[in-house]
Amino acid sequence: MARKFFVGGNFKMNPTTQEQKKALVKTLNEADIDPNVEVVIAPPAIYLLPLKEILRKEIQVAAQNCYFKPSGAFTGEISPAQLVDAGIPYVILGHSERRTLFHETSALVAEKTRAAIDAGLRVILCVGETLEEREGGRTKAVVEAQLKPVVDVLKKEDWAKVVIAYEPVWAIGTGKVASAAQAQEAHADIRKFLASAVAPEVAESTRIIYGGSVTAANCKELGGQQDVDGFLVGGASLKPEFVQIINTKRA
């Protein structure tokens, strides 16, 4: 079965006003978007519910993070159970900004992934290497080391709830972008790893999307690669060109 193209928009800690949020939603609500693409946007937590109320139904929303406990004395955190109860279908976990700025380990990301899936969420699981790691020829090893703790805690059937986002850290928000060949190589390596570590059918069905300075100018070439099943878009998801990225597969 063909993998459905997936485009996610990670707003990060943007926008800063409710008016800007409404303007972003207005652009998406009025856009002519490819019905064959799964589209998910991840606004800051404070905007999740009000945005969901005014967003067209074909576009889903995601939280940018969650904790691994259902409730309790965890100031500042959001639980998977709360997200499910609020009707939020997706959560982004393991983003490089969470790993680097907030010191989240791959073991913690795996624990969160397990908890999110147990609660009924779908997960956009982020992995990727630094520039130093790429230049040292360690991309494959680093990404597999990030995936291994997740593989260890998920059952084979759980992978139907996971979209893997390969995001080279050196390309996020820098304007640098992995070449189409670099992206394809990394995605193919991830798929081979899933085939051996989980199962060939899981490798074949799991969507692996690319993130890292995706724009309207480079999305066609990147999206044309055999193992690139979509994008996780950062800065460009706040601009009108996000619609062009969603429509990458349109002739």
Secondary structure, DSSP 8 states (H G I E B T S, - for coil): -----EEEEE--S--SSHHHHHHHHHHHHHS---TTSEEEEE--GGGHHHHHHHS-TTEEEEES---SSSSSS-TT---HHHHHHTT--EEEE--HHHHHHS---HHHHHHHHHHHHHHT-EEEEEE---HHHHHTT-HHHHHHHHHHHHHHH--GGGGGGEEEEE--GGGSSSS----HHHHHHHHHHHHHHHHHHT-HHHHHHSEEEE-SS--TTTHHHHHTSTT--EEEESGGGGSTTHHHHHTTT--
